[in-house]
Amino acid sequence: MPGTRKLGRATSNRMAMLRAMVTFLLEKGKIETTVTRAKEVRALTEKFITIAKENNLHNRRLALGFITKETVVKKLFDEIAPKYADRNGGYTRITKTGPRRGDAAEMCIIELL
């Protein structure tokens, strides 16, 4: 279930951060973040790609309620979801890159396959 990690933030701040990160991942295709954040973003991103596989008004409104940019929702439904039409999950890859300089947090790159 997505959203079980608190990530050291209040609920509203955490959801705003995750919404932004999911939006940027779908927009750019790749982002660099910590491993725990990447695992949360992966769960939410895969959920919305699965929703976007069936292109109807209800699913589009579900995506618009979470993803912050309308252009990214259009890209999700028109480009990203059809690419994964024959795939049952596993739309993202997390690659660890080593510790962050400063606080030694484990960093990684999360990208769409």
C-alpha positions as CSV (number, residue, x, y, z in Angstrom):
1,M,0.0,0.0,0.0
2,P,1.5,3.3,-1.0
3,G,1.9,5.9,1.7
4,T,3.0,3.7,4.7
5,R,6.3,5.6,5.1
6,K,6.1,8.9,6.9
7,L,9.4,10.3,5.6
8,G,9.8,12.6,8.5
9,R,7.0,15.0,7.4
10,A,3.4,15.9,8.2
11,T,0.8,14.3,6.0
12,S,0.0,17.4,3.9
13,N,3.7,18.1,3.3
14,R,4.4,14.4,2.5
15,M,1.6,14.2,0.0
16,A,2.6,17.5,-1.7
17,M,6.2,16.2,-2.0
18,L,5.0,12.8,-3.5
19,R,2.6,14.5,-5.9
20,A,5.4,16.7,-7.2
21,M,7.9,13.8,-7.5
22,V,5.4,11.6,-9.3
23,T,4.6,14.5,-11.7
24,F,8.3,15.2,-12.3
25,L,9.1,11.5,-12.9
26,L,6.3,11.2,-15.5
27,E,7.3,14.5,-17.1
28,K,11.1,13.9,-17.3
29,G,11.3,10.1,-17.2
30,K,14.1,10.1,-14.5
31,I,14.8,11.7,-11.2
32,E,17.4,11.4,-8.5
33,T,16.3,11.1,-4.9
34,T,16.8,9.0,-1.7
35,V,16.0,5.3,-1.7
36,T,13.0,5.5,0.7
37,R,11.4,8.4,-1.2
38,A,12.0,6.5,-4.5
39,K,10.2,3.4,-3.2
40,E,7.1,5.6,-2.3
41,V,7.2,7.3,-5.7
42,R,7.5,4.0,-7.5
43,A,4.4,2.7,-5.8
44,L,2.3,5.7,-6.7
45,T,3.7,6.0,-10.2
46,E,3.0,2.4,-11.0
47,K,-0.5,2.8,-9.7
48,F,-1.2,5.8,-12.0
49,I,0.3,4.1,-15.0
50,T,-2.0,1.1,-14.4
51,I,-5.0,3.4,-14.1
52,A,-4.0,5.2,-17.3
53,K,-4.0,1.9,-19.3
54,E,-7.7,2.1,-19.5
55,N,-8.4,5.5,-21.1
56,N,-11.8,6.8,-19.9
57,L,-13.1,9.9,-18.2
58,H,-13.2,8.4,-14.7
59,N,-9.5,7.3,-14.8
60,R,-8.5,10.6,-16.4
61,R,-10.2,12.5,-13.5
62,L,-8.5,10.3,-10.9
63,A,-5.1,11.1,-12.4
64,L,-5.9,14.9,-12.6
65,G,-6.8,14.8,-8.9
66,F,-3.3,13.7,-8.0
67,I,-0.9,14.8,-10.8
68,T,-0.3,18.5,-10.7
69,K,0.1,19.3,-14.4
70,E,-2.6,18.7,-17.0
71,T,0.1,18.3,-19.7
72,V,1.7,15.4,-17.8
73,V,-1.7,13.7,-17.5
74,K,-2.1,14.0,-21.2
75,K,1.3,12.6,-21.8
76,L,0.6,9.8,-19.3
77,F,-2.6,8.7,-21.2
78,D,-1.4,9.3,-24.8
79,E,2.3,8.2,-24.6
80,I,3.3,6.4,-21.4
81,A,0.4,4.1,-20.8
82,P,0.2,2.7,-24.3
83,K,3.9,1.9,-24.2
84,Y,3.2,-0.5,-21.2
85,A,-0.1,-1.9,-22.5
86,D,1.3,-5.5,-22.7
87,R,3.2,-5.3,-19.4
88,N,1.8,-6.3,-16.0
89,G,3.6,-4.0,-13.6
90,G,7.2,-3.2,-13.1
91,Y,7.2,0.1,-15.0
92,T,10.1,1.7,-13.1
93,R,13.7,0.9,-12.2
94,I,15.5,2.1,-9.1
95,T,19.3,2.2,-9.4
96,K,21.4,3.0,-6.3
97,T,24.1,5.5,-6.8
98,G,25.8,5.7,-3.4
99,P,25.7,8.0,-0.3
100,R,24.9,11.7,-0.5
101,R,27.7,14.0,0.4
102,G,26.8,15.8,3.6
103,D,24.4,13.4,5.4
104,A,25.4,10.1,3.8
105,A,21.7,9.3,2.8
106,E,21.6,6.5,0.3
107,M,20.8,8.1,-3.1
108,C,19.3,6.5,-6.2
109,I,17.9,7.2,-9.6
110,I,14.4,6.2,-10.4
111,E,13.4,6.0,-14.0
112,L,10.7,4.7,-16.3
113,L,11.6,1.6,-18.3
